[in-house]
Amino acid sequence: MIATLLALVLLAQDPDPTADEQASVVPAPAVVPAPTPSAPPRSDGWRQGFGVGWHGTTFWNRESSHYTFHSLALGYIASRGARNGLLLHVSALLPLQAREDGRVYATHEVYGTRFGTDLLVGRQWRWRPGPRVEWEAGPGVHGTLLWLPGRPGYRDFSALLLGLGGETVVRWKPGARMRGMPMSLGSFASAAVDFYDPLRSNDLRGGLTFRAGMFAGFGFAAD
C-alpha cells in the first residue's frame, strides 16, 4: 500500500513532458503572397483607321491670283511605334467648291472629272493620358494633288502642292472588338504650308492646306 501511494505522488510531481512540448509550439503565421503589380497599359504597335472629313486648300500664284478648293476627304490613317514612330495619312479627295479671286463655283459645273489626293508622311509621338485614350502628334512632309480637267469652254486646272505639315490625332477605345482586335474611334486635324508646285512651273507663291474629320479603326493596345 505504501509503495502504491509513493508511485502516485511521483506521477503527480512529474507531468507528461510531451504535453509541455506541445503547449510550447506556436503555429507560424500564414504567408500571404504580395500582390503582383499590374503591367502599365501598352502603347506600342500599329494603329489603323478609315476616316471621313473636310479638306481645304488655299494658295496664291506669282501673279497674285488666289484659289481655294473645298473637298470631301475619305482617308486611311495609320501610325506605329511605342513612344514615337511612323505617321501616315492618305486621303482621296472629291472637290466640291472652288473659289478664284473671290468668285465661287460648284466644281461639277466647271470641271469634268474631279479628283484629288492628299498625303502626309512623317513621325508621330504618342501619349496615353488614360487607359482608353491616346493622343498622337507629329510633323511630316505633305503633298496635295488636284486634277480638274475643264468642261467645254472652261480651261483645265491641275496643281501639285508640296510642303511641310503636321497632324494631331485623338483616339478612344469604346471596348468593342472585331476578330479579337480592339476597336477605336477618333478624330484628326492637320495643317500644312505649301511652297512648291511642279505641275504649274513652280508658279506657287505660297499656300495653306487643312484637313479635319473623324475615323473608326482598330489596333488599340490591349490593357
Secondary structure, DSSP 4 states (H G I P E B T S, - for coil): -HHHHHHHHHHHHS--HHHHHHHH--PPPPPPPPPPPPPPPP--SEEEEEEEEEEEEEEEETT--EEEEEEEEEEEEEEE-SSEEEEEEEEEEEEEEEEETTEEEEHHHHBSS-EEEEEEEEEEEEEEEETTEEEEEEEEEEEEEEEEPBPTTS--EEEEEEEEEEEEEEEE--S-EETTEEEEEEEEEEEEEEEE-GGGTT-EEEEEEEEEEEEEEE-PPP-
